[in-house]
Amino acid sequence: MLLRLSGKIALVTGGSRGIGLATAKILSENGATIAITAKDENRLKNAVKEIPNAIGIAANIRNSKDVKNVINKIIEKFGKLDILVNNAGIFPKIKQLHEISEDEWNQIIDVNLTGQFRFTKSAIPHFIE
């Protein structure tokens, strides 16, 4: 499928590996300029090398300041944000529900749900513009 994304700025959270990295590559191949995030700076640097026209911004999706910093850096560098791919997430060790601690549960919810909220909330004002 051919997408026409020339001139578009895309952010892919969790873009240093797996589905996020594959998505970032596809968006780049179709003309978009890419920003990817990841907590692991080494993995982030290696991923950026694989994606034409990409930058990496280290961030922890669980930290609102990090999230706002990512959006601000993209706006400062490119002047806009057109596409947000909320890909970042964690997949913990599979356990029976009664064996999952409340701390483990809260971490999963914070990353996989609240983290997506943080990025979307920070990006929406720039989509409206």
C-alpha positions, 0 to 999 in steps of 0.5 A, spaced: 500 500 500 502 506 497 501 512 502 503 519 501 506 522 507 511 527 504 511 533 508 508 529 514 511 529 521 510 522 525 511 520 532 512 513 534 512 511 541 516 505 543 519 505 536 526 502 537 523 495 536 518 490 534 511 493 531 514 500 533 520 500 529 516 496 523 511 502 523 516 507 523 520 504 517 513 504 513 512 511 515 519 513 513 518 509 506 512 513 504 515 519 505 514 521 513 519 524 517 519 520 523 521 521 531 521 515 535 521 514 543 524 509 547 527 509 554 533 505 552 538 510 549 542 505 546 536 501 542 534 508 540 540 510 537 541 503 533 533 504 531 534 511 528 540 508 524 535 503 521 530 509 519 531 514 513 529 521 515 528 519 523 530 522 530 530 519 536 528 522 543 529 518 549 523 518 554 519 514 559 512 514 557 510 514 565 513 521 566 509 526 564 515 531 563 518 526 558 512 526 554 511 533 554 519 534 552 518 529 546 512 533 543 516 540 545 522 537 541 518 535 535 514 542 535 521 546 535 525 542 530 519 541 525 514 546 527 508 541 527 506 534 528 501 530 524 501 523 526 501 519 532 502 512 533 501 510 540 505 504 540 509 503 547 507 498 551 509 493 556 508 485 556 509 482 563 511 475 565 504 471 564 501 469 570 495 467 573 491 473 575 491 472 582 499 472 582 499 479 579 501 484 584 498 490 585 504 494 583 505 490 577 498 491 575 499 499 576 505 499 572 502 495 566 496 500 566 500 506 567 504 504 561 499 501 556 493 505 558 495 512 561 502 513 557 497 513 551 493 518 554 499 522 556 502 522 549 495 523 546 493 529 550 500 532 549 499 532 541 492 534 540 493 541 541 498 541 535 493 537 531 488 542 532 492 547 529 
